[in-house]
């Protein structure tokens, strides 16, 4: 997990999702957030928005990056301007 920050603000993670072309979908109550991109695999991904607080810890972030089929280096490159 080297190269990843110990914590990351949720809004910065969502910024990376937007760079990848994912857009939020309507969801019910709770912390689950669903994002959709018809041109990328996987087309639909869901993540739990952190609470309380608004930061993702490194372990959770690593799992989310894997879910997006990205390497840590690819994610960090996308994160630069978020």
PEGI-V644062 format. One record per residue. N is the residue number from 1. SS is DSSP state (H for helix, E for strand, C for the rest). PSI is psi in whole degrees, -180 to 180 (NA if undefined). BURIAL is + if it has 24 or more other C-alpha atoms within 12 Angstrom, else -. Layout:
n = [N | N]
ss = [SS | SS]
psi = [PSI | PSI]
burial = [BURIAL | BURIAL]
This chain:
n = [1 | 2 | 3 | 4 | 5 | 6 | 7 | 8 | 9 | 10 | 11 | 12 | 13 | 14 | 15 | 16 | 17 | 18 | 19 | 20 | 21 | 22 | 23 | 24 | 25 | 26 | 27 | 28 | 29 | 30 | 31 | 32 | 33 | 34 | 35 | 36 | 37 | 38 | 39 | 40 | 41 | 42 | 43 | 44 | 45 | 46 | 47 | 48 | 49 | 50 | 51 | 52 | 53 | 54 | 55 | 56 | 57 | 58 | 59 | 60 | 61 | 62 | 63 | 64 | 65 | 66 | 67 | 68 | 69 | 70 | 71 | 72 | 73 | 74 | 75 | 76 | 77 | 78 | 79 | 80 | 81 | 82]
ss = [C | C | C | C | C | C | E | E | E | H | H | H | H | H | H | H | H | H | H | C | C | C | E | E | C | C | C | C | C | C | C | E | E | E | E | E | C | C | C | C | C | C | C | E | E | E | E | E | C | C | C | C | C | C | E | E | E | H | H | H | H | H | H | H | H | H | H | C | C | C | C | H | H | H | H | H | H | H | H | C | C | C]
psi = [11 | 149 | -21 | 146 | 155 | -35 | 153 | 133 | 138 | -43 | -31 | -37 | -44 | -35 | -43 | -42 | -42 | -40 | -33 | -5 | 5 | 141 | 143 | 146 | 158 | 133 | 163 | -163 | 167 | -177 | -5 | 132 | 129 | 135 | 146 | 138 | 110 | -12 | 6 | 150 | 133 | 150 | -33 | 132 | 148 | 144 | 156 | 120 | 130 | 142 | 147 | 167 | -178 | 33 | 140 | 136 | 160 | -43 | -46 | -43 | -43 | -44 | -40 | -38 | -42 | -40 | -32 | -1 | 39 | 156 | 164 | -42 | -42 | -44 | -45 | -35 | -42 | -32 | -21 | -42 | 23 | NA]
burial = [- | - | - | + | - | - | - | + | - | + | - | + | + | + | - | + | + | - | - | + | - | + | + | - | - | - | - | - | - | - | - | - | + | + | + | + | - | - | - | - | - | - | - | - | + | + | + | + | + | - | - | - | - | - | - | + | + | - | - | + | + | + | - | + | + | - | - | + | - | - | - | + | - | - | + | + | - | - | + | - | - | -]
